[in-house]
Every structure is written in structure tokens, then in C-alpha cells.
Amino acid sequence: MRKFGYARVSTSQQSLDIQVSRLKSEGVEDFRIFTDKLSGKQFDRDGLNTLLVKVEKGDLILITKLDRLGRDTLDMIKLVNQFLKLGVHIRFLDDGLSTEGATGKLLITILSAIAEAERTRILERTNEGREAAKRRGVKFGRKRSVDRSKVIDLFNSGIKASEIASKLQIGRSTVYKILKESLNSNDIK
């Protein structure tokens, strides 16, 4: 039985180091660890696809957590079944789960459904909180750094958008955006 490892983070800014280190401590050799820096929602992942090609009957894949394999319950079930059809088992180290028995496969299916439902609830609560904050007047996004009145004054004095952009060291598109917003609020003469 050969051991393989799979590690995934959702963005390129996140580090795989902790997962990879854990896989190595479980006896997985460097060249048998496959990684992705991509959302678990994405089913087509280079590291995962390569892993699917490399494993053979009797191999074992180690993954630190259930959600590192995928986010969507149907995709998780599909992936687990793909590996099982190849005769390959998966062991989730932190969750203490494995597809090596019938009960493990059932638990993985149930837990991935629960995890997906929890992510949906978190998203709903986050959106509700954001909407409540907007109603209270909280502004989101970065603070404006361009003096909008200066852009409008320069434009009202006859200076063209390209010259304003150059003079204020901002993009022409920013000048046009400010002018468009100002036109709607009747700041432009």
C-alpha cells in the first residue's frame, strides 16, 4: 500500500505548509503529495486531477480534513466514489474518518452534507449582518482617496478629463466615474 497526500487551500495567498507538514509526519513522501490553491467549489483542480491519475488499487490517500477535498456534498460523494472505484481509500486525519469501511463512507457523506449546510448558514448570517449594518449607515469598502470636488472644479473650469487625470495622478476612468456621479447629483455646471 502506497500512501499519497492531498492538501488544498482556497486562495493563492494562503499557505499549504501546515497540511503538507502533517502529511509528511504521517509517512507520505514529498513526491506523493499533491496540492491545489483553489476553492473547494472548483471540481476541476490540477493537483486533484493528477492524484486521480497517479493512484492505483490498494493505495491510500491521506487528507488533513474533510473540507480540504471539497465543499459541495455531491462533488464530495462523486470524488469518494471515483477513488473507491479505483480501489483507493481515503483517510481524513483530523476528522478520524476513512472510506476503508462501509460506515466511514456513510459518515463522510453525512458530515459533508452538514458542513455544506453550515457554510450556507454562515453565508446567510454574514449577509444579514451586512444588510443590517448598511441600514444603520455603515459604509463598506475602502475610503475615498481622491478629492472629488477638485475633479469637478477642474472640469467646470474647462480642463479635459485626460489633463485632470494627469494633474491629479489618477486614472482617466476615475475622472469619468466621478464626473458621472456628479452629473447625477447636479454638481457639474
Sequence and secondary structure as in RCSB ss.txt:
>XXXX:A:sequence
MRKFGYARVSTSQQSLDIQVSRLKSEGVEDFRIFTDKLSGKQFDRDGLNTLLVKVEKGDLILITKLDRLGRDTLD
MIKLVNQFLKLGVHIRFLDDGLSTEGATGKLLITILSAIAEAERTRILERTNEGREAAKRRGVKFGRKRSVDRSK
VIDLFNSGIKASEIASKLQIGRSTVYKILKESLNSNDIK
>XXXX:A:secstr
  EEEEEEESSTTS  HHHHHHHHHTT  GGGEEEEES TT S  HHHHHHHHH  TT EEEES HHHH SSHHH
HHHHHHHHHHTT EEEETTTTEETTSHHHHHHHHHHHHHHHHHHHHHHHHHHHHHHHHHHTT   S    S HHH
HHHHHHTT  HHHHHHHHT  HHHHHHHHHHHHHTT   
